[in-house]
Amino acid sequence: MLKVYGIKNCDTVKKARRWLEQQSIDYQFHDFREDGISKKQLGEWVKKLGRDRLINKRSTTWRQLTDEDKAISSDKQAIDLLYQNPTLIKRPVIEANNLLEVGFTEAISKKLQ
């Protein structure tokens, strides 16, 4: 089952969900704010994608962090930060079988067809 992780009001998440529905692709939506996210899940994503690809450094949440919080020097530190601030996760995170992608681009949509 394809899973889309994100937050409801994110424009990119809305775009991805709308596209999936137009293509009649079944998916499950997981909202970080409402459903939370586990450290285990974050750890798997960081391991597969890398922390730099997963952390949204252009977000309002990132800009509000202290310089100390932004000085991420380990995967564990990144996982803890993402766990405490799930809106730092780039969106959407799309998981299906062997596919794990961040964001929603034309290239990603082709992989889902």
Secondary structure, DSSP 4 states (H G I P E B T S, - for coil): -EEEEE-TT-HHHHHHHHHHHHTT--EEEEEHHHH---HHHHHHHHHHH-HHHHB-TTSHHHHHS-HHHH---SHHHHHHHHHH-GGGB-S-EEEETTEEEES--HHHHHHH-
